[in-house]
Amino acid sequence: MSRRVALLIEHIAGEIRPVSYEMLTCARQLAADGEIVSVWLHADDETPAQHFAEQTGCEVFVCLDPALVDLPSEETGQALIQLLDAWQPTHIMLAHTARGWELVPRLAARLSAACLTNVHRISEEQGALRFYRAVHGGRLEEQVQSNAPVTTLTIAPGAFARPDAADNAGKVVRKKVSLAPGRIQVRRQMRAHQADNDLAAAEVVVTAGRGVGKAENLALIEKLSRLFAKSAVAGSRAVCDEGWLPHTRQVGQTGATVRPKVYVACGVSGASQHIAGMRESDFVVAINRDENAPIFRLADVGVVEDLHTFIPLLLRELGEENE
């Protein structure tokens, strides 16, 4: 049976999130020779949807309704079901974000569909479609299949590359829905902390993870960072939640996304939420005493050693131990 993949364009206040483009790459792999449609839901603005269609060449269903301001989950679920009823998708794709987490089980229950979350890879062997997702904090990868006629899934941010710009613009199709009032009202949205300017501009990012141990040990990370020009020190969520670094220095799904020439992960385990913020780094160096740490799957160079042993040795070798 030909696959028909629908994806919800995720946005915040009308600004399309990068994961929406990444989902399209996944959708193209999934659909193969089938069809793809993107869905834009907003209170009153379809301009971003037109840009998405122009950039990707993908057909976009546009639905504007005052009830869809800030994409509340109940109304968004209703809108998706109504919009896609006649189109009959085999797969409905959302971003693995707070919004996607809340919405996907609601959709799956309403549609009697399978529900797969945090998918970061897909493959097809002998006609069998397989989905891969990280489990146990990213230490293991789970392979699953769906036997349901309809499958809902969330895609991990950063798991797929952004597609190249299309040669031809996609079609925008305007749709109408009838929405019942939801039981939850979004009262306010606040943006997450933005990255420090020097973190966003750094060519080398040296990141401290939980393996640093305590705040005082960040001095070692800072010494390592000073070996490089245009460098900056960042932290994993665990480090920033402890208050060892400000949240403006956090790299990950709920922090900053960085794309440096070199990314040095020190004591970072490499959970999928962290990977989402640094996956597009040109070159990744990982220092971790746990040889099974998920970060090593992404690393170009992996050092299996306690960072408190390795970094001082490296500094000494370079004559920088007293700097």
Steps between C-alpha positions, in 0.01 A plus 500: 500500500626846411595707802346839564686711756361812664712723722404787727715809447607598851532869575523739790306823449510445124874430484560156347726282712796328327366156591213554255746495209681200649170313521455550128828316435371212712162513326666464160689193617183357648269575208743370235282521188191599696353841577585766758297792628592757764244667726514861615269600786485861618257758626528745210833489309581272207815680380744256671312210338552658159873533573513135609333392175738714295812374675410131513276440199258321732122538479367680808149485644432836666238544767445836669270517800504728807479190721843390376695785658805342672389155370312368806509120491125430500419738216814402308404133525149574378633703208746230392238227508254704295759620249648157439180292507447507122874485426534177701867505610678182597740697720456825695822664611559756775811644661625336820449817702279590794218569254554173313520295821164635609325471166614166356330267753178698459515448124588133533206436734252684277618319187564157658851541363842378607707753695881513467697776668850650476584331169851588381549257210299286262593214268328258267612143446315255279190716513502525881509857630695542822512798736788562741476692827729566792410339834653491849639852475645437155715204606297257290329518164164333461376366165123487455245431227142615465229256397220758513337653189585848634814587694559820694858586586721775639838577348800591716628851423842491337468138392457576130676754279315799361409440133645703216290780357249381241510605136124553487260632761240273652128563485313670785149364555269694734273292721216567745423311820238517773658502845333446834640704792778319682516448875848651532584859418854622428540815706859589425807377313854592599810447291779288640826670589695600193861397457776743590630680193849353533353147523303548180803645319764259636694283257593262784254413776628312807208357695494380859272213593404334825838321497668827600386416851474843662505868415862549605610258229372729227835679524647199319245534220578870471873427472429255220282756324780758509714276280283609206430834340131601475398243758228488765406285798154342508317256725257213483159539659618323817784748544278803441223369724757469779579869452863436405443689174216736402222355287605728215797259472288185476528294181216266415137466406389740774806722462712632217575336167864544398683421175871554575792371299606293803285381789677354804272309736656453843318257727185528289309172472324599180127464565284570196387833646862619509584358158217707351692818587842408355442237232591741220852564635765443233731292722423343837747396768364307798680444832322254728613216723191296406583326173129433445397865528263589212712805409761268348255398227516856368865576576770527232761449773421324827719501810403232752651647814402700805507865393677592825787278390505568128459880485790576744723262301402676178565843650836384635597358161420834343678695770180664615453350844590824679308732273 
